[in-house]
């Protein structure tokens, strides 16, 4: 896959067929994994954040070290530009829908990291009015169109590593010395870390002029808050306590499947939480697995995401970094050679078998199972994979085909099974084609079927 520079990607014409937000995690059978290749000549890639259109951001790492900021949009890996005088950019966050990406770039003259932002439609810029002599990193951005976006991170303009919010191009400290901001919601609640009077780093939320210590007891336990959703719920981690969800003024312990470490990095408004945990009894680094916490009544159940990518081989998911309202996940995986890759995980809800007999110039059937009874199902195809935005009855969601075309429909029977029956033209012989089935009424999708016709 060749890299391309940042450009604008619009929605597909009104196909109202897409993956909707997950009402119940148990409706998900598994996840398709789309791997983000590094740039040419680079060793690895990562994905740390995604928006409601499944646009991923992260970095690509050269063999020589350093980094290049990348985005993955509609199945295409894009290199984010860097302004003159800067190098080694990295993207840390993307707004849910307004197309603002934040991170940092290293300035050549002083080798310091400087907070940076990219805007889809507008190119690249360094945050204005940040004193050139001070470094900073942007971590997250509120979902407001630029230039009204509130951006948070840390900055050395006020002292070593002060939690900072950038509003209207101005940096304002909010946390004091040795603090950092990592997340912000649409109400501009900001979360991160703060050093208390005992010199202990604590998980906190800044709500207006109020600073809320989320750690509770014991007050000498160090920890971090990583993300906040639009209901003011926060995920974090506390030493000696483990991962937690902060809700309605209370710290609620999350299931910690490891005695070494378990870290929640992100959550959505529907109660789904993602993170990582150690699978090594000796607590060595490099033995992590990606984790999903799914709501189960008043608690959450921890699920290893590696158990839910049945069609993916040679990939071990090590981190789940972010999750959107459609339940799509920005993750990091490790290949068998040890190199890392950014991954988009897309949930699917029912099964579709490969075409039979699988040849061109004859009729082929695709068997469906696990569909709700008496549902209309549509078959889409494409010659290439992607993460295509869809408009219509299922807004703000995607399917994993680029420029998909609908070619057939069928209705499931009373047992939730069905079949597509269609003629594959002889000219398709030797072609590799991708198929995905969609129940438009409930915005549910099958996994992607890739087939080469003989």
Secondary structure, DSSP 8 states (H G I E B T S, - for coil): ---EE-------SS--------S-GGG--EEEEEEE---TTEEEEEEEEE-TT--EEEEEEETTS--EEEEEETTEEEE----TTEEEEEEEEE-SSS-EEEEEEEETTT--EEEEEEETTTEEEE-TT--TTS-EEEEEE-SS-TTS--EEEEESSSSTTEEEEEETTEEEE-S-TT-EEEEE-TT--EEEEEE-TTS-EEEEEEETTEEEE---S-TT--EEEEEE-TTS-EEEEETTTEEEEEETTEEEE-----SS-EEEEEE-TTS-EEEEEE--TT--TT-EEEEEEEEETTEEEEEEGGGG-TT--SEEEEEEEEE-TT--EEEEEEETTS-EEEEEEEEE-BEE---BS--SSEEEEEEEES--TT-EEEEEEESSEEEEEE-SSS-SEEEEESS-EEEEEEE--TTS-EEEEEEE-GGGTT-EEEEEEEETTTTEEB--EEEE--
